[in-house]
């Protein structure tokens, strides 16, 4: 197989790209753009592990194999769309979907494993995916109404043969008849996705395996069994694609072993418009267990940039404030226990109710420190950021309440204040 370099994508607004890249360069990293996505980069020099870089720790980049970026890019949901991500952990594709649909879009991410769900939520929090919500549930059991989603991403559990270069034992773990349970599960999930899809809606099916039984044969089964038709896919620039292993598969993409990146398979289906439409908007709701918050009226919330939040509500669940997107409140049935984006902590009662923003809730900061009506630290020297990440404090004016942290005008998060010292408390 071809050796390939480490890849990552930028997790920031377009205007902030030069600053994020300068932060990487200041720590000795060099990289070059990838041709298939404006936010993708390939490392050309890695002086120390990229995951330990300041840009990664602050969630300004996400380390991701270049092939793994293709499913969300190929689904290609428009800005403002609602997307169901059926098999989400660890969140690399979920967080990319979050950026593609924009803050006023919505992503619902499901994951049945408690451990993997924790990883998913941590990654979405670190990348500031304010419009994504998560639930611990098996995707095949999701109680959404039939024909209620227009865009679905399905990257189901697979044998992972396409990752053999990095995981050489995978061919032994998932060989021969051992893949039978995976193949059965993939069919179940495809059938579920087809049922949840609106007529004319799109589901993107992908795997990181080269196994024909999990790829072309699953596509053939879906075309014969479900109300789906195959949509031809254009080949993204910068990849080498192999021919499909079955006839009648024009338009599916199989990332070749000769290509840079992991082996991947992608097929995009559209639900036949002739299917009779049902009213998928009727959602059985229940009262949320938390309490609605008005951050602007709380101690500590007076000078937050709340206009950065998209449409939705903030709720207090057991002393933690979560943002709940408007689409989530409208679409998610009451039988699902789900979680929104964590904004911070809540303490006190009545008129003394106090809000303390979480370290990674940078969405509550103004885009420029010049607009801030609260204390901020705008850092120009990365040595200060490195100092904070080693657990050291930095000097600052005495006062009360957290302090907004910026790098050359780019919002990074919140620092806690202890007298005349500031600390970064988020790992």
N, C-alpha and C positions, 0 to 999 in steps of 0.2 A: 504493500500500500504506500501511497505518497505521504511523506511527512508534511505536516502543516503547522503553521504558527498559531499561537494563542489568539483568540479573537474576543472582542467585547463590543458593547454598544453604549452609546452615550444616553444618559437618563436626565435630560435637561431640556429647557426650552431652546429653540434654535439660536436665539440671541446670546445664550450663555455658553454655547459650544466653545468659542475661543478661550474663555476663562477656565473651563473644565480641562481643556487640552493643555493650557498653560500650567495648570496645577500638576498634571501628569509629567510634563516636560521638566518642571522644577524639581521633581524627585528622580529624574534621570531616565524616564521611560521615553521610548520613541516608537512611532506607529505610523501606519499609512491608511488611507481610506479604502474601504471595500466598495466595489462598484454596484452592488445589488441593493444597498440601503444607505441613505445619506448619514445615518447615525452609527453605522458599523465601522469598526476599526480592526486592523491586524497589527499585533505587536511585532516590532522589528528589534527591539532591545528591552529586556526585562531585568533591571539591576537587582531586584528582589521580588518575591511573589506579588503579583498584581493585586491579589485580594487584600494585601496589607497596605496598599497605597491609600493616601488620604481620599482620593476621588472615590475609591471603592468603599471605604469606611463611611463616608458621608452619603453613600447611595447615589452618587453622580454618574457612575458607570455600573454596568452589569456584565460580568464575565459570562460569555455564552458562546458555544460552538456556532460557527456561521451557518451550518445546515439547520440547526435548531431554531434559527430566526425565521426560516422560510415559512413554517405553517401560518403564523399570524399575518405575515406579509402577503401570503397567497390567499388567505381568507379575505383579506383586504376590506374590512368593515369600514364604512364611511364615518367621518366625524359625527359624533352624536348618537351612534348606533348602540343598541344593547346586544351584548354577546354572552352566550352561555359557554363556559369553558368546562367541559365535563370531567376531565382528568387533569388536575391542575398542578399538583406539587412537582417540583419545588417552586414553581412560580415564574420561571424564565419567560415562558410564552404568555402567561397571564399578565405579567407586568408590561410586556410589549403590546399586547392587546389594549391595555389600559391607556398607553400613550397614543396608540393609533386612533382610538375613538375620542380622545380628548376628555377634558374634565367634565364636560356635559354629557358624555356617553356613560355607559354602564357595563361592568363585567361581573358576572356571577361565577364564582369558582368553587367547585366541589372537590372534596378529598376525603376518603373514608378512614385513612390511617391517622391516628392522633399525633404521632411523631412527625409524619410528613406534613400534616396540617400546620403544626407549629413552625416548621421551616417555611412553608408557603406564606403564612401570616408575617413572619419576620422579614422575608424578602419583599413583600408588598409594602410593609411599613417603611423599610429602608429606602425603597425606591419612590416613596411618596405617592403610591397608587391610590389616591383619595377616592376614586370612582369604582373601586373593586371591593366586593364583599365575599366572604368565605363561609362555607358550611361543611361540617363533618357528616358526610353522607355518601352512600354509594351512588354513582351517577345513574345506574340503571333503575334506582328507586326514587329518583327525583319526582316529587308530586306536582310538577307544573302541569297546567292544562295542556291538552293536545293542541298542536298548531299555535303555540304561543311565542315562539322565537323565530327571528328572521336570520340570525347568524349563530352558528354553533361551531366551536372548535372541538374536535375529537382526536386526541393524541393518546390512544389507549395503552395499557400495559402491553409490552411486546417482548420478543426474545432478545432484542438489542444487538443483533449480529452486526449492525452497522457501526457499533462502538468497539469492535474487536481490537482495533489498534491500541486503544487506551485500556480496554478491559479484555485481555486475551482469554480469560477463563470463561467468558460468556458463551462461547460456542459449545463448551462441555456442559455447562449448566442447563442450557436450552437447546438440546439436540434431539433429533428424532421425534418420538412420540411425546416427549416432555412438553412440547409446545401446544398439545391438544387443548388443555384448559385455557390457554391464552387465546387461541383461535375461537373457541366457543364464546369467551367473554367479549371478544371484539365484535362478533356477530350480534350478541345481545345489546351491546352499546350502540352499534350502528342502527339497529332496529329502534332502539329508544330515541336516538337522535332524529330519525326519520319521522317518528310520531310527534315529536315536539316541534318540528319545523313547520313554519307557515308555508302554504303554497307559494312557490317562487323563491322561497328562502334557500340559504346556502349552508352546507356543512362541509368543513374541510377535514378530511381523514388523513392522518399521517402516522408513520412509524419510524423508528430508528433501526429498522432491521432490513436485511436484504432477502428475507425469506419469502418466496413466492406465495406460500399459503397464507401469510399474514398481509400480503400486499395485493397483487393482481387477482388472486383467487377470491379475496374478500370483496374486491371491487366487482368482479363478475357475479358473485352471489348477491350483492346489494342491487345490482342492475336487474337481476332476474326476480328478486323477491320483494323489493321495496319500491315505493313510488318515487324513485330517484333516477335522475339522468346525469350523465357525466359531462362536465364542462371542460373543454380543452384549456390547458394551462400554458402560458408563455414561459420560456426558459429564462430565469433570472441571469443576469450577466455575472460572469466570474465563476461559474460552476461548469463541471463536465457531467453530462447526463447520459445514462445508458438507455438502451432500447427496452421497452416493456417486455416482460417475459411471457406474455400472452397476447394473442391477436385481439383486435377490437378495443385496445386500451389507448388509443390515440389521445394525447393530452395529459396523461398522468406523468408525473416526474419521478424518476429514480436517480438519485445522486450517485454517480459512478464511484467505484473505488479509486479511480484515477483522479478524482476531484479532490481539491482541498476541502477539508471538513469531513464530518462523519457521514456514513452511508445513511440516506434518508429516502423515504417514499412519501409522495403526496398525491392525493386525488381530491378533487373538488366536485361535489354533487349539488345539483339544484333539485328541489322538490317540484314535481310536475305541477304546473299551474292548473291542470284539469282536475286535480284532487278537490273535492268539495270542501269548502272552507267552513270551519266551526268558529264559534266565538271564544277565542282563547283569552279574552280579557277578564272573564269572571274569576276573581280570585277570592277564595275563602280566607278572610282576614281574622286576626285575633289581636287583642290589645297587647302592646309590647310591655314586657315586665319592668322596664326602666322608667325614668322620669325625663320629660323633655326639658332641655336647658335653654336659657337665653344668655349666651356667653357675654353679650354686651352689657348685661345688667349685673354681672357677677364681679366680685373682687378679683382683679387680675385679668379681666376680660375687656376692660374699658378701651384699651389702645391696640387691641389685636386687629389685624387686617382681615376681618371676617368676610369682606366682599370677595376675597379670593376663593371662598368655598362655593362650589356649584350648588344648584338647587337641592335642598334636602333638609334634614333635621339633625340636631345634636342631642343625644340622650345620655343620661347618667345610668350606668349599669354597675352597681356595687362599688361606687367611688371612682369609676373610670369613665371618661367622656369619649363617646364614639360618634363619628359622623356617619349618617345613614343617607345614602343618595335617594333622591326623590323616586327614581325608577325602581329602586329596590323596595321602597315602601309600597309602591303600586303593584309590583309584579310578583313578589314572593309570597306564597301562601303561608298561612299561620302555622301549618304543621312543620315548617322548617325552622330549626334554630340556626341563626346565622349571626355573623359579626361584621360590623362595618370597620371604618378606619379609626384607629386610636389617636385621639388628639391630645390627651393629657389626663390629669387626675382632678378629682373633685373632693373638697373637704368642707366641713362646716354645715350649718343649717340656716334656713330662713334668710334674713338680710345679711348674714355673715357667710353665705355660701361663697367659696373661693375656688378659682380655677387656676391650675398650674400646667402650662403647656408641656407636652413631652419633648424630649430633646430633638426628635426627628420630625416634629410637626412644623416644618419650615413653611408650610402653606399659610400659616397664620402670621408670617412676617411680610412686610411690604417688599415689593420687588427691588427697591433701592433703600439703603440705610438713610438716605436724605429725607425720605418720606416718613420715617419712623417717629412716633410720638412716645417712644419708650427708650430705655437705655440699650445701646448696641455697641458691639465691638467689631470694627471692620478691619480685618487682618490683611496686611500686604506681604508679610514675611511668613513663609510656610513653617519656619522654625517654631512659631507660636502654636500653630495647629499641631505639629508633631509633639510639642510639649504637652498639650492638652490630652492627646491620645495615649501618652505614656502615664497618665494619671496625675500629672503635675498640675498645679494651679497657676494662674497668671494674675498679676495685680490689676485692679480696677477700682474705680471710685466706690466708696462705701454707699450702701443703699439697701433697698428691699426689692425682692422680686427677681425673676429670671432676666437674663440679658440676651438679646438677639445676636447671633454670631454670623458674620459675613466674611467672604474672601474677595477682596477687591470689588465690593458691591454685590457679590453673588450670595444670596441667602443660603446658609448651611443648616441652621438649627438653633437650639436654645442652650444656653449655659446656665447652670445653677450658681447662685451667689452666696458666699459665706463671708459676711463682713466685707473686707476689701479684696477678696480673692474670688476668682471664677473657676469653675470646674466643669468638665465634660463628663457626664455620668452615664452616657449611653455606650454600650459595647457594640 
